[in-house]
Amino acid sequence: MANILFFEKPGCRNNSRQKAMLQLSGHTVETLNLLEYPWTKEELGCFLGEKPVAECFNPAAPSVKSGETDPYACSRDEALDAMIGNPILIKRPLMKIGGHCIQGFNMPLLRNLISLSPLPGAEKVVESLRMTDMDNCPHLANFSCTNQNH
């Protein structure tokens, strides 16, 4: 089983489901507050990888939803600066599994790295946590990440 460093927004219901799925699959999850972590461009850049910059932004962040921040208008360097200055802009979760830095809960990618099969006896709990999309915020249409309690 894997040791997973999991950067979350405390109180995020989707992050709670994601962590539970990992734990019920037998993995050890160490949780860190994504909003308070002392990010550097180099470290955060490893998690963003080579994805298009706009895909690295949290679409539920207040400034993204209001149009104040346009993820499509940012260079990679500008995006990193903006995310370090306002970490709610970072699409989550961020996970470090061995030498792999991952942004988002990409099930196919995770299945290539670790088992997501529930431990014996945890099958029904894991099934109850399943959503059609474990990567995107289920509240996006009518929700904004306005504080640490959502």
Phi and psi in radians as a Rosetta constraint file:
Dihedral C 1 N 2 CA 2 C 2 CIRCULARHARMONIC -1.691 0.35
Dihedral N 2 CA 2 C 2 N 3 CIRCULARHARMONIC 2.677 0.35
Dihedral C 2 N 3 CA 3 C 3 CIRCULARHARMONIC -1.712 0.35
Dihedral N 3 CA 3 C 3 N 4 CIRCULARHARMONIC 2.169 0.35
Dihedral C 3 N 4 CA 4 C 4 CIRCULARHARMONIC -2.104 0.35
Dihedral N 4 CA 4 C 4 N 5 CIRCULARHARMONIC 2.188 0.35
Dihedral C 4 N 5 CA 5 C 5 CIRCULARHARMONIC -1.570 0.35
Dihedral N 5 CA 5 C 5 N 6 CIRCULARHARMONIC 2.068 0.35
Dihedral C 5 N 6 CA 6 C 6 CIRCULARHARMONIC -2.098 0.35
Dihedral N 6 CA 6 C 6 N 7 CIRCULARHARMONIC 1.945 0.35
Dihedral C 6 N 7 CA 7 C 7 CIRCULARHARMONIC -1.598 0.35
Dihedral N 7 CA 7 C 7 N 8 CIRCULARHARMONIC 2.120 0.35
Dihedral C 7 N 8 CA 8 C 8 CIRCULARHARMONIC -2.296 0.35
Dihedral N 8 CA 8 C 8 N 9 CIRCULARHARMONIC 2.943 0.35
Dihedral C 8 N 9 CA 9 C 9 CIRCULARHARMONIC -1.715 0.35
Dihedral N 9 CA 9 C 9 N 10 CIRCULARHARMONIC 1.992 0.35
Dihedral C 9 N 10 CA 10 C 10 CIRCULARHARMONIC -0.934 0.35
Dihedral N 10 CA 10 C 10 N 11 CIRCULARHARMONIC 2.359 0.35
Dihedral C 10 N 11 CA 11 C 11 CIRCULARHARMONIC 1.579 0.35
Dihedral N 11 CA 11 C 11 N 12 CIRCULARHARMONIC -0.166 0.35
Dihedral C 11 N 12 CA 12 C 12 CIRCULARHARMONIC -1.223 0.35
Dihedral N 12 CA 12 C 12 N 13 CIRCULARHARMONIC 2.096 0.35
Dihedral C 12 N 13 CA 13 C 13 CIRCULARHARMONIC -1.130 0.35
Dihedral N 13 CA 13 C 13 N 14 CIRCULARHARMONIC -0.653 0.35
Dihedral C 13 N 14 CA 14 C 14 CIRCULARHARMONIC -1.163 0.35
Dihedral N 14 CA 14 C 14 N 15 CIRCULARHARMONIC -0.747 0.35
Dihedral C 14 N 15 CA 15 C 15 CIRCULARHARMONIC -1.068 0.35
Dihedral N 15 CA 15 C 15 N 16 CIRCULARHARMONIC -0.644 0.35
Dihedral C 15 N 16 CA 16 C 16 CIRCULARHARMONIC -1.098 0.35
Dihedral N 16 CA 16 C 16 N 17 CIRCULARHARMONIC -0.737 0.35
Dihedral C 16 N 17 CA 17 C 17 CIRCULARHARMONIC -1.133 0.35
Dihedral N 17 CA 17 C 17 N 18 CIRCULARHARMONIC -0.739 0.35
Dihedral C 17 N 18 CA 18 C 18 CIRCULARHARMONIC -1.095 0.35
Dihedral N 18 CA 18 C 18 N 19 CIRCULARHARMONIC -0.799 0.35
Dihedral C 18 N 19 CA 19 C 19 CIRCULARHARMONIC -1.080 0.35
Dihedral N 19 CA 19 C 19 N 20 CIRCULARHARMONIC -0.751 0.35
Dihedral C 19 N 20 CA 20 C 20 CIRCULARHARMONIC -1.058 0.35
Dihedral N 20 CA 20 C 20 N 21 CIRCULARHARMONIC -0.747 0.35
Dihedral C 20 N 21 CA 21 C 21 CIRCULARHARMONIC -1.054 0.35
Dihedral N 21 CA 21 C 21 N 22 CIRCULARHARMONIC -0.748 0.35
Dihedral C 21 N 22 CA 22 C 22 CIRCULARHARMONIC -1.130 0.35
Dihedral N 22 CA 22 C 22 N 23 CIRCULARHARMONIC -0.799 0.35
Dihedral C 22 N 23 CA 23 C 23 CIRCULARHARMONIC -1.146 0.35
Dihedral N 23 CA 23 C 23 N 24 CIRCULARHARMONIC -0.724 0.35
Dihedral C 23 N 24 CA 24 C 24 CIRCULARHARMONIC -1.255 0.35
Dihedral N 24 CA 24 C 24 N 25 CIRCULARHARMONIC -0.182 0.35
Dihedral C 24 N 25 CA 25 C 25 CIRCULARHARMONIC -1.638 0.35
Dihedral N 25 CA 25 C 25 N 26 CIRCULARHARMONIC 0.071 0.35
Dihedral C 25 N 26 CA 26 C 26 CIRCULARHARMONIC 1.694 0.35
Dihedral N 26 CA 26 C 26 N 27 CIRCULARHARMONIC 0.089 0.35
Dihedral C 26 N 27 CA 27 C 27 CIRCULARHARMONIC -1.568 0.35
Dihedral N 27 CA 27 C 27 N 28 CIRCULARHARMONIC 2.666 0.35
Dihedral C 27 N 28 CA 28 C 28 CIRCULARHARMONIC -1.605 0.35
Dihedral N 28 CA 28 C 28 N 29 CIRCULARHARMONIC 2.190 0.35
Dihedral C 28 N 29 CA 29 C 29 CIRCULARHARMONIC -2.031 0.35
Dihedral N 29 CA 29 C 29 N 30 CIRCULARHARMONIC 2.065 0.35
Dihedral C 29 N 30 CA 30 C 30 CIRCULARHARMONIC -1.766 0.35
Dihedral N 30 CA 30 C 30 N 31 CIRCULARHARMONIC 2.131 0.35
Dihedral C 30 N 31 CA 31 C 31 CIRCULARHARMONIC -1.741 0.35
Dihedral N 31 CA 31 C 31 N 32 CIRCULARHARMONIC 2.357 0.35
Dihedral C 31 N 32 CA 32 C 32 CIRCULARHARMONIC -2.211 0.35
Dihedral N 32 CA 32 C 32 N 33 CIRCULARHARMONIC 2.587 0.35
Dihedral C 32 N 33 CA 33 C 33 CIRCULARHARMONIC -1.376 0.35
Dihedral N 33 CA 33 C 33 N 34 CIRCULARHARMONIC 1.930 0.35
Dihedral C 33 N 34 CA 34 C 34 CIRCULARHARMONIC -1.039 0.35
Dihedral N 34 CA 34 C 34 N 35 CIRCULARHARMONIC -0.552 0.35
Dihedral C 34 N 35 CA 35 C 35 CIRCULARHARMONIC -1.344 0.35
Dihedral N 35 CA 35 C 35 N 36 CIRCULARHARMONIC -0.388 0.35
Dihedral C 35 N 36 CA 36 C 36 CIRCULARHARMONIC -1.929 0.35
Dihedral N 36 CA 36 C 36 N 37 CIRCULARHARMONIC -0.091 0.35
Dihedral C 36 N 37 CA 37 C 37 CIRCULARHARMONIC -1.188 0.35
Dihedral N 37 CA 37 C 37 N 38 CIRCULARHARMONIC 2.436 0.35
Dihedral C 37 N 38 CA 38 C 38 CIRCULARHARMONIC -1.408 0.35
Dihedral N 38 CA 38 C 38 N 39 CIRCULARHARMONIC 1.372 0.35
Dihedral C 38 N 39 CA 39 C 39 CIRCULARHARMONIC -1.164 0.35
Dihedral N 39 CA 39 C 39 N 40 CIRCULARHARMONIC 2.537 0.35
Dihedral C 39 N 40 CA 40 C 40 CIRCULARHARMONIC -2.022 0.35
Dihedral N 40 CA 40 C 40 N 41 CIRCULARHARMONIC 2.809 0.35
Dihedral C 40 N 41 CA 41 C 41 CIRCULARHARMONIC -1.060 0.35
Dihedral N 41 CA 41 C 41 N 42 CIRCULARHARMONIC -0.703 0.35
Dihedral C 41 N 42 CA 42 C 42 CIRCULARHARMONIC -1.122 0.35
Dihedral N 42 CA 42 C 42 N 43 CIRCULARHARMONIC -0.823 0.35
Dihedral C 42 N 43 CA 43 C 43 CIRCULARHARMONIC -1.184 0.35
Dihedral N 43 CA 43 C 43 N 44 CIRCULARHARMONIC -0.833 0.35
Dihedral C 43 N 44 CA 44 C 44 CIRCULARHARMONIC -1.110 0.35
Dihedral N 44 CA 44 C 44 N 45 CIRCULARHARMONIC -0.676 0.35
Dihedral C 44 N 45 CA 45 C 45 CIRCULARHARMONIC -1.032 0.35
Dihedral N 45 CA 45 C 45 N 46 CIRCULARHARMONIC -0.589 0.35
Dihedral C 45 N 46 CA 46 C 46 CIRCULARHARMONIC -1.086 0.35
Dihedral N 46 CA 46 C 46 N 47 CIRCULARHARMONIC -0.670 0.35
Dihedral C 46 N 47 CA 47 C 47 CIRCULARHARMONIC -1.252 0.35
Dihedral N 47 CA 47 C 47 N 48 CIRCULARHARMONIC -0.631 0.35
Dihedral C 47 N 48 CA 48 C 48 CIRCULARHARMONIC -1.248 0.35
Dihedral N 48 CA 48 C 48 N 49 CIRCULARHARMONIC -0.503 0.35
Dihedral C 48 N 49 CA 49 C 49 CIRCULARHARMONIC 1.084 0.35
Dihedral N 49 CA 49 C 49 N 50 CIRCULARHARMONIC -2.473 0.35
Dihedral C 49 N 50 CA 50 C 50 CIRCULARHARMONIC -1.811 0.35
Dihedral N 50 CA 50 C 50 N 51 CIRCULARHARMONIC 0.223 0.35
Dihedral C 50 N 51 CA 51 C 51 CIRCULARHARMONIC -1.123 0.35
Dihedral N 51 CA 51 C 51 N 52 CIRCULARHARMONIC 2.725 0.35
Dihedral C 51 N 52 CA 52 C 52 CIRCULARHARMONIC -1.005 0.35
Dihedral N 52 CA 52 C 52 N 53 CIRCULARHARMONIC 2.422 0.35
Dihedral C 52 N 53 CA 53 C 53 CIRCULARHARMONIC -0.922 0.35
Dihedral N 53 CA 53 C 53 N 54 CIRCULARHARMONIC -0.760 0.35
Dihedral C 53 N 54 CA 54 C 54 CIRCULARHARMONIC -1.040 0.35
Dihedral N 54 CA 54 C 54 N 55 CIRCULARHARMONIC -0.521 0.35
Dihedral C 54 N 55 CA 55 C 55 CIRCULARHARMONIC -1.289 0.35
Dihedral N 55 CA 55 C 55 N 56 CIRCULARHARMONIC -0.192 0.35
Dihedral C 55 N 56 CA 56 C 56 CIRCULARHARMONIC -1.582 0.35
Dihedral N 56 CA 56 C 56 N 57 CIRCULARHARMONIC -0.161 0.35
Dihedral C 56 N 57 CA 57 C 57 CIRCULARHARMONIC -1.534 0.35
Dihedral N 57 CA 57 C 57 N 58 CIRCULARHARMONIC 2.567 0.35
Dihedral C 57 N 58 CA 58 C 58 CIRCULARHARMONIC -1.346 0.35
Dihedral N 58 CA 58 C 58 N 59 CIRCULARHARMONIC 1.940 0.35
Dihedral C 58 N 59 CA 59 C 59 CIRCULARHARMONIC -1.182 0.35
Dihedral N 59 CA 59 C 59 N 60 CIRCULARHARMONIC -0.259 0.35
Dihedral C 59 N 60 CA 60 C 60 CIRCULARHARMONIC -1.622 0.35
Dihedral N 60 CA 60 C 60 N 61 CIRCULARHARMONIC 0.005 0.35
Dihedral C 60 N 61 CA 61 C 61 CIRCULARHARMONIC -1.104 0.35
Dihedral N 61 CA 61 C 61 N 62 CIRCULARHARMONIC 2.403 0.35
Dihedral C 61 N 62 CA 62 C 62 CIRCULARHARMONIC -0.921 0.35
Dihedral N 62 CA 62 C 62 N 63 CIRCULARHARMONIC -0.772 0.35
Dihedral C 62 N 63 CA 63 C 63 CIRCULARHARMONIC -1.267 0.35
Dihedral N 63 CA 63 C 63 N 64 CIRCULARHARMONIC -0.414 0.35
Dihedral C 63 N 64 CA 64 C 64 CIRCULARHARMONIC -1.304 0.35
Dihedral N 64 CA 64 C 64 N 65 CIRCULARHARMONIC -0.809 0.35
Dihedral C 64 N 65 CA 65 C 65 CIRCULARHARMONIC -1.112 0.35
Dihedral N 65 CA 65 C 65 N 66 CIRCULARHARMONIC -0.604 0.35
Dihedral C 65 N 66 CA 66 C 66 CIRCULARHARMONIC -1.379 0.35
Dihedral N 66 CA 66 C 66 N 67 CIRCULARHARMONIC -0.272 0.35
Dihedral C 66 N 67 CA 67 C 67 CIRCULARHARMONIC 1.613 0.35
Dihedral N 67 CA 67 C 67 N 68 CIRCULARHARMONIC -0.069 0.35
Dihedral C 67 N 68 CA 68 C 68 CIRCULARHARMONIC -1.107 0.35
Dihedral N 68 CA 68 C 68 N 69 CIRCULARHARMONIC -0.658 0.35
Dihedral C 68 N 69 CA 69 C 69 CIRCULARHARMONIC -1.898 0.35
Dihedral N 69 CA 69 C 69 N 70 CIRCULARHARMONIC 2.142 0.35
Dihedral C 69 N 70 CA 70 C 70 CIRCULARHARMONIC -1.864 0.35
Dihedral N 70 CA 70 C 70 N 71 CIRCULARHARMONIC 1.779 0.35
Dihedral C 70 N 71 CA 71 C 71 CIRCULARHARMONIC -1.006 0.35
Dihedral N 71 CA 71 C 71 N 72 CIRCULARHARMONIC -0.452 0.35
Dihedral C 71 N 72 CA 72 C 72 CIRCULARHARMONIC -1.408 0.35
Dihedral N 72 CA 72 C 72 N 73 CIRCULARHARMONIC -0.220 0.35
Dihedral C 72 N 73 CA 73 C 73 CIRCULARHARMONIC -1.714 0.35
Dihedral N 73 CA 73 C 73 N 74 CIRCULARHARMONIC 0.018 0.35
Dihedral C 73 N 74 CA 74 C 74 CIRCULARHARMONIC -1.720 0.35
Dihedral N 74 CA 74 C 74 N 75 CIRCULARHARMONIC 2.443 0.35
Dihedral C 74 N 75 CA 75 C 75 CIRCULARHARMONIC -1.349 0.35
Dihedral N 75 CA 75 C 75 N 76 CIRCULARHARMONIC 2.947 0.35
Dihedral C 75 N 76 CA 76 C 76 CIRCULARHARMONIC -1.034 0.35
Dihedral N 76 CA 76 C 76 N 77 CIRCULARHARMONIC -0.779 0.35
Dihedral C 76 N 77 CA 77 C 77 CIRCULARHARMONIC -1.107 0.35
Dihedral N 77 CA 77 C 77 N 78 CIRCULARHARMONIC -0.753 0.35
Dihedral C 77 N 78 CA 78 C 78 CIRCULARHARMONIC -1.116 0.35
Dihedral N 78 CA 78 C 78 N 79 CIRCULARHARMONIC -0.700 0.35
Dihedral C 78 N 79 CA 79 C 79 CIRCULARHARMONIC -1.106 0.35
Dihedral N 79 CA 79 C 79 N 80 CIRCULARHARMONIC -0.790 0.35
Dihedral C 79 N 80 CA 80 C 80 CIRCULARHARMONIC -1.062 0.35
Dihedral N 80 CA 80 C 80 N 81 CIRCULARHARMONIC -0.771 0.35
Dihedral C 80 N 81 CA 81 C 81 CIRCULARHARMONIC -1.047 0.35
Dihedral N 81 CA 81 C 81 N 82 CIRCULARHARMONIC -0.791 0.35
Dihedral C 81 N 82 CA 82 C 82 CIRCULARHARMONIC -1.110 0.35
Dihedral N 82 CA 82 C 82 N 83 CIRCULARHARMONIC -0.741 0.35
Dihedral C 82 N 83 CA 83 C 83 CIRCULARHARMONIC -1.214 0.35
Dihedral N 83 CA 83 C 83 N 84 CIRCULARHARMONIC -0.640 0.35
Dihedral C 83 N 84 CA 84 C 84 CIRCULARHARMONIC -1.185 0.35
Dihedral N 84 CA 84 C 84 N 85 CIRCULARHARMONIC -0.676 0.35
Dihedral C 84 N 85 CA 85 C 85 CIRCULARHARMONIC -1.271 0.35
Dihedral N 85 CA 85 C 85 N 86 CIRCULARHARMONIC -0.479 0.35
Dihedral C 85 N 86 CA 86 C 86 CIRCULARHARMONIC -2.527 0.35
Dihedral N 86 CA 86 C 86 N 87 CIRCULARHARMONIC 1.408 0.35
Dihedral C 86 N 87 CA 87 C 87 CIRCULARHARMONIC -1.048 0.35
Dihedral N 87 CA 87 C 87 N 88 CIRCULARHARMONIC -0.252 0.35
Dihedral C 87 N 88 CA 88 C 88 CIRCULARHARMONIC -1.112 0.35
Dihedral N 88 CA 88 C 88 N 89 CIRCULARHARMONIC -0.300 0.35
Dihedral C 88 N 89 CA 89 C 89 CIRCULARHARMONIC -1.274 0.35
Dihedral N 89 CA 89 C 89 N 90 CIRCULARHARMONIC -0.269 0.35
Dihedral C 89 N 90 CA 90 C 90 CIRCULARHARMONIC -1.374 0.35
Dihedral N 90 CA 90 C 90 N 91 CIRCULARHARMONIC 2.175 0.35
Dihedral C 90 N 91 CA 91 C 91 CIRCULARHARMONIC -1.136 0.35
Dihedral N 91 CA 91 C 91 N 92 CIRCULARHARMONIC 2.363 0.35
Dihedral C 91 N 92 CA 92 C 92 CIRCULARHARMONIC -2.154 0.35
Dihedral N 92 CA 92 C 92 N 93 CIRCULARHARMONIC 2.925 0.35
Dihedral C 92 N 93 CA 93 C 93 CIRCULARHARMONIC -1.406 0.35
Dihedral N 93 CA 93 C 93 N 94 CIRCULARHARMONIC 2.903 0.35
Dihedral C 93 N 94 CA 94 C 94 CIRCULARHARMONIC -1.870 0.35
Dihedral N 94 CA 94 C 94 N 95 CIRCULARHARMONIC 2.369 0.35
Dihedral C 94 N 95 CA 95 C 95 CIRCULARHARMONIC -2.347 0.35
Dihedral N 95 CA 95 C 95 N 96 CIRCULARHARMONIC 2.453 0.35
Dihedral C 95 N 96 CA 96 C 96 CIRCULARHARMONIC -2.019 0.35
Dihedral N 96 CA 96 C 96 N 97 CIRCULARHARMONIC 2.070 0.35
Dihedral C 96 N 97 CA 97 C 97 CIRCULARHARMONIC -2.193 0.35
Dihedral N 97 CA 97 C 97 N 98 CIRCULARHARMONIC 1.872 0.35
Dihedral C 97 N 98 CA 98 C 98 CIRCULARHARMONIC 1.051 0.35
Dihedral N 98 CA 98 C 98 N 99 CIRCULARHARMONIC -2.246 0.35
Dihedral C 98 N 99 CA 99 C 99 CIRCULARHARMONIC -1.582 0.35
Dihedral N 99 CA 99 C 99 N 100 CIRCULARHARMONIC 0.134 0.35
Dihedral C 99 N 100 CA 100 C 100 CIRCULARHARMONIC -1.731 0.35
Dihedral N 100 CA 100 C 100 N 101 CIRCULARHARMONIC 2.257 0.35
Dihedral C 100 N 101 CA 101 C 101 CIRCULARHARMONIC -1.877 0.35
Dihedral N 101 CA 101 C 101 N 102 CIRCULARHARMONIC 2.171 0.35
Dihedral C 101 N 102 CA 102 C 102 CIRCULARHARMONIC -2.210 0.35
Dihedral N 102 CA 102 C 102 N 103 CIRCULARHARMONIC 2.397 0.35
Dihedral C 102 N 103 CA 103 C 103 CIRCULARHARMONIC -1.954 0.35
Dihedral N 103 CA 103 C 103 N 104 CIRCULARHARMONIC 2.244 0.35
Dihedral C 103 N 104 CA 104 C 104 CIRCULARHARMONIC 1.570 0.35
Dihedral N 104 CA 104 C 104 N 105 CIRCULARHARMONIC 2.861 0.35
Dihedral C 104 N 105 CA 105 C 105 CIRCULARHARMONIC -1.804 0.35
Dihedral N 105 CA 105 C 105 N 106 CIRCULARHARMONIC 1.250 0.35
Dihedral C 105 N 106 CA 106 C 106 CIRCULARHARMONIC -1.439 0.35
Dihedral N 106 CA 106 C 106 N 107 CIRCULARHARMONIC 1.757 0.35
Dihedral C 106 N 107 CA 107 C 107 CIRCULARHARMONIC -0.996 0.35
Dihedral N 107 CA 107 C 107 N 108 CIRCULARHARMONIC -0.834 0.35
Dihedral C 107 N 108 CA 108 C 108 CIRCULARHARMONIC -1.046 0.35
Dihedral N 108 CA 108 C 108 N 109 CIRCULARHARMONIC -0.740 0.35
Dihedral C 108 N 109 CA 109 C 109 CIRCULARHARMONIC -1.112 0.35
Dihedral N 109 CA 109 C 109 N 110 CIRCULARHARMONIC -0.793 0.35
Dihedral C 109 N 110 CA 110 C 110 CIRCULARHARMONIC -1.078 0.35
Dihedral N 110 CA 110 C 110 N 111 CIRCULARHARMONIC -0.707 0.35
Dihedral C 110 N 111 CA 111 C 111 CIRCULARHARMONIC -1.109 0.35
Dihedral N 111 CA 111 C 111 N 112 CIRCULARHARMONIC -0.486 0.35
Dihedral C 111 N 112 CA 112 C 112 CIRCULARHARMONIC -1.284 0.35
Dihedral N 112 CA 112 C 112 N 113 CIRCULARHARMONIC -0.404 0.35
Dihedral C 112 N 113 CA 113 C 113 CIRCULARHARMONIC -1.717 0.35
Dihedral N 113 CA 113 C 113 N 114 CIRCULARHARMONIC -0.693 0.35
Dihedral C 113 N 114 CA 114 C 114 CIRCULARHARMONIC -2.479 0.35
Dihedral N 114 CA 114 C 114 N 115 CIRCULARHARMONIC 2.892 0.35
Dihedral C 114 N 115 CA 115 C 115 CIRCULARHARMONIC -1.405 0.35
Dihedral N 115 CA 115 C 115 N 116 CIRCULARHARMONIC 2.383 0.35
Dihedral C 115 N 116 CA 116 C 116 CIRCULARHARMONIC -1.972 0.35
Dihedral N 116 CA 116 C 116 N 117 CIRCULARHARMONIC 0.302 0.35
Dihedral C 116 N 117 CA 117 C 117 CIRCULARHARMONIC -1.389 0.35
Dihedral N 117 CA 117 C 117 N 118 CIRCULARHARMONIC 2.327 0.35
Dihedral C 117 N 118 CA 118 C 118 CIRCULARHARMONIC -1.169 0.35
Dihedral N 118 CA 118 C 118 N 119 CIRCULARHARMONIC 2.592 0.35
Dihedral C 118 N 119 CA 119 C 119 CIRCULARHARMONIC -1.136 0.35
Dihedral N 119 CA 119 C 119 N 120 CIRCULARHARMONIC 2.714 0.35
Dihedral C 119 N 120 CA 120 C 120 CIRCULARHARMONIC -0.952 0.35
Dihedral N 120 CA 120 C 120 N 121 CIRCULARHARMONIC 2.281 0.35
Dihedral C 120 N 121 CA 121 C 121 CIRCULARHARMONIC 1.629 0.35
Dihedral N 121 CA 121 C 121 N 122 CIRCULARHARMONIC -0.238 0.35
Dihedral C 121 N 122 CA 122 C 122 CIRCULARHARMONIC -1.804 0.35
Dihedral N 122 CA 122 C 122 N 123 CIRCULARHARMONIC 0.058 0.35
Dihedral C 122 N 123 CA 123 C 123 CIRCULARHARMONIC -1.009 0.35
Dihedral N 123 CA 123 C 123 N 124 CIRCULARHARMONIC -0.793 0.35
Dihedral C 123 N 124 CA 124 C 124 CIRCULARHARMONIC -1.202 0.35
Dihedral N 124 CA 124 C 124 N 125 CIRCULARHARMONIC -0.616 0.35
Dihedral C 124 N 125 CA 125 C 125 CIRCULARHARMONIC -1.167 0.35
Dihedral N 125 CA 125 C 125 N 126 CIRCULARHARMONIC -0.810 0.35
Dihedral C 125 N 126 CA 126 C 126 CIRCULARHARMONIC -1.070 0.35
Dihedral N 126 CA 126 C 126 N 127 CIRCULARHARMONIC -0.752 0.35
Dihedral C 126 N 127 CA 127 C 127 CIRCULARHARMONIC -1.068 0.35
Dihedral N 127 CA 127 C 127 N 128 CIRCULARHARMONIC -0.651 0.35
Dihedral C 127 N 128 CA 128 C 128 CIRCULARHARMONIC -1.207 0.35
Dihedral N 128 CA 128 C 128 N 129 CIRCULARHARMONIC -0.367 0.35
Dihedral C 128 N 129 CA 129 C 129 CIRCULARHARMONIC -1.494 0.35
Dihedral N 129 CA 129 C 129 N 130 CIRCULARHARMONIC -0.282 0.35
Dihedral C 129 N 130 CA 130 C 130 CIRCULARHARMONIC -1.111 0.35
Dihedral N 130 CA 130 C 130 N 131 CIRCULARHARMONIC 2.451 0.35
Dihedral C 130 N 131 CA 131 C 131 CIRCULARHARMONIC -2.253 0.35
Dihedral N 131 CA 131 C 131 N 132 CIRCULARHARMONIC 2.880 0.35
Dihedral C 131 N 132 CA 132 C 132 CIRCULARHARMONIC -1.170 0.35
Dihedral N 132 CA 132 C 132 N 133 CIRCULARHARMONIC -0.440 0.35
Dihedral C 132 N 133 CA 133 C 133 CIRCULARHARMONIC -2.462 0.35
Dihedral N 133 CA 133 C 133 N 134 CIRCULARHARMONIC 1.875 0.35
Dihedral C 133 N 134 CA 134 C 134 CIRCULARHARMONIC -1.502 0.35
Dihedral N 134 CA 134 C 134 N 135 CIRCULARHARMONIC -0.060 0.35
Dihedral C 134 N 135 CA 135 C 135 CIRCULARHARMONIC -1.674 0.35
Dihedral N 135 CA 135 C 135 N 136 CIRCULARHARMONIC -0.638 0.35
Dihedral C 135 N 136 CA 136 C 136 CIRCULARHARMONIC -1.756 0.35
Dihedral N 136 CA 136 C 136 N 137 CIRCULARHARMONIC 2.642 0.35
Dihedral C 136 N 137 CA 137 C 137 CIRCULARHARMONIC -1.108 0.35
Dihedral N 137 CA 137 C 137 N 138 CIRCULARHARMONIC 2.171 0.35
Dihedral C 137 N 138 CA 138 C 138 CIRCULARHARMONIC -1.269 0.35
Dihedral N 138 CA 138 C 138 N 139 CIRCULARHARMONIC -0.165 0.35
Dihedral C 138 N 139 CA 139 C 139 CIRCULARHARMONIC -1.812 0.35
Dihedral N 139 CA 139 C 139 N 140 CIRCULARHARMONIC 0.183 0.35
Dihedral C 139 N 140 CA 140 C 140 CIRCULARHARMONIC -0.963 0.35
Dihedral N 140 CA 140 C 140 N 141 CIRCULARHARMONIC -0.715 0.35
Dihedral C 140 N 141 CA 141 C 141 CIRCULARHARMONIC -1.117 0.35
Dihedral N 141 CA 141 C 141 N 142 CIRCULARHARMONIC -0.597 0.35
Dihedral C 141 N 142 CA 142 C 142 CIRCULARHARMONIC -2.263 0.35
Dihedral N 142 CA 142 C 142 N 143 CIRCULARHARMONIC 0.502 0.35
Dihedral C 142 N 143 CA 143 C 143 CIRCULARHARMONIC -2.490 0.35
Dihedral N 143 CA 143 C 143 N 144 CIRCULARHARMONIC 2.584 0.35
Dihedral C 143 N 144 CA 144 C 144 CIRCULARHARMONIC -2.389 0.35
Dihedral N 144 CA 144 C 144 N 145 CIRCULARHARMONIC 2.496 0.35
Dihedral C 144 N 145 CA 145 C 145 CIRCULARHARMONIC -1.339 0.35
Dihedral N 145 CA 145 C 145 N 146 CIRCULARHARMONIC 1.360 0.35
Dihedral C 145 N 146 CA 146 C 146 CIRCULARHARMONIC -1.536 0.35
Dihedral N 146 CA 146 C 146 N 147 CIRCULARHARMONIC -0.387 0.35
Dihedral C 146 N 147 CA 147 C 147 CIRCULARHARMONIC -2.711 0.35
Dihedral N 147 CA 147 C 147 N 148 CIRCULARHARMONIC -3.139 0.35
Dihedral C 147 N 148 CA 148 C 148 CIRCULARHARMONIC -1.368 0.35
Dihedral N 148 CA 148 C 148 N 149 CIRCULARHARMONIC 0.015 0.35
Dihedral C 148 N 149 CA 149 C 149 CIRCULARHARMONIC -1.712 0.35
Dihedral N 149 CA 149 C 149 N 150 CIRCULARHARMONIC 0.079 0.35
